[in-house]
Amino acid sequence: MGNFQDLKVWQRAKDLAVHIYRITGKGEFNKDFSLKDQIRRASVSIPSNIAEGNDLRTDKQSVNYFYIARGSSAEVLTQAIISFEINYIDEVKFKHIENECRAISSMLTRLINVRTNK
């Protein structure tokens, strides 16, 4: 219902996806094709679903996509936890991903509440 690129949550989610692509293209992570592909797909799913949801006709339709984006954020966080525990990423990279996933999820919850309570 507007330009999705203006949404702060979309901007953060897009930046997180770019960050994920950069860190998964290096070191041991780059050799683990399955986990690399999974976390990349999940990270791209977040801004993609925000964009798609924002451009739909009704708030009810939009909210469904925002829930999917929030689920993808939880998926990225889970994969980051695993990546940290198997030493693919260091604590600094993990904390950044964790903070971004939590912030994005919180922003999506607020967006869902706004679109639900119109």
DAVENCOR-V61731 format. One record per backbone hydrogen bond with DSSP energy under -0.5 kcal/mol. NH is the residue of the N-H (numbers start at 1). CO is the residue of the C=O. If there is no record, write none. Layout:
nh: <NH & NH>
co: <CO & CO>
This chain:
nh: <4 & 6 & 7 & 11 & 12 & 13 & 14 & 15 & 16 & 17 & 18 & 19 & 20 & 21 & 22 & 23 & 24 & 25 & 25 & 26 & 29 & 30 & 30 & 31 & 31 & 32 & 32 & 33 & 36 & 37 & 38 & 39 & 40 & 41 & 42 & 43 & 44 & 45 & 46 & 47 & 48 & 49 & 50 & 51 & 52 & 53 & 54 & 55 & 56 & 62 & 63 & 64 & 65 & 66 & 67 & 68 & 69 & 70 & 71 & 72 & 73 & 74 & 75 & 76 & 77 & 78 & 79 & 80 & 81 & 82 & 83 & 84 & 85 & 86 & 87 & 88 & 89 & 94 & 95 & 96 & 97 & 98 & 99 & 100 & 101 & 102 & 103 & 104 & 105 & 106 & 107 & 108 & 109 & 110 & 111 & 112 & 113 & 114 & 115 & 116 & 117>
co: <2 & 3 & 4 & 7 & 8 & 9 & 10 & 11 & 12 & 13 & 14 & 15 & 16 & 17 & 18 & 19 & 20 & 21 & 22 & 23 & 26 & 26 & 27 & 27 & 28 & 28 & 29 & 31 & 32 & 33 & 34 & 35 & 36 & 37 & 38 & 39 & 40 & 41 & 42 & 43 & 44 & 45 & 46 & 47 & 48 & 49 & 50 & 51 & 53 & 58 & 59 & 60 & 61 & 62 & 63 & 64 & 65 & 66 & 67 & 68 & 69 & 70 & 71 & 72 & 73 & 74 & 75 & 76 & 77 & 78 & 79 & 80 & 81 & 82 & 84 & 83 & 83 & 90 & 91 & 92 & 93 & 94 & 95 & 96 & 97 & 98 & 99 & 100 & 101 & 102 & 103 & 104 & 105 & 106 & 107 & 108 & 109 & 110 & 111 & 112 & 113>
